[in-house]
């Protein structure tokens, strides 16, 4: 299994910013949120815990705030 990419999410982000951070299209983020019953557009804020959960579901490992 390849090593998981690390991502640091310390603040709420827009769906577009989250997509760029996770290296996926904004459509993928919007669709994933929609499947969770969360309606957002690309310019609306995604809450911190939701953004972190989405990153983990997409195979990312969350890094600590102290990590560079």
N, C-alpha and C positions, 0 to 999 in steps of 0.2 A: 504494500500500500504506500503510495507516495506521501511525503510529509505534507501536513496541512499548512496552508498559508495562514500567517498571523495577521490580524487586523485589530486596530485600536479604535474603538468607538467610545468617545468620552462625552460627547454632546449630542443632543437631538440633531438630526439632519433632515434635509428635504429628501424626498424619494429619489430625485435625480442625483443628489450628492451621494446617497447611499449606493445607488447603482454604480456610479463611477468608482467608489471605494471597493466594491465587491467585484468589479470588472465584469458586469453584466449589463444588459440593456435596461433602461428604465421600465420597459414593458414587463420584464421578468419580475422586478420588484413590485410593481403595481399589481400584477396578477397574483403574486404570493400574498400580498396584503389582502387583496380581495377574497382569496380563498379562506383567509382567517376572519372574514367579516369586517375588515377595516377598509373603509373607502378613503382613498387619497388620490390626489393628482400629483404630477411630477414636482410641482412647486410647493406642496404642502409638507408640513413637518411630520416626520415619523418619530414617535417617542423613543427615548433611549432604550428602554427594555425591549421594545418591539424590534428595533433595529438590531440589537445584539442577538435576539432570538433568531431573527432572519439570517444573520451572518452564520450562526452555528448550523442552522438547517442547510445552508448552502455549502457546508464543508469547511468553513473557516474556524480557526482557533482564535479566541479572544485573548489579546495580550494585556498584561497589567499596565496600569498607568505609569509605572516606573520604567517600563521597557522603552528603548529608543524607537 
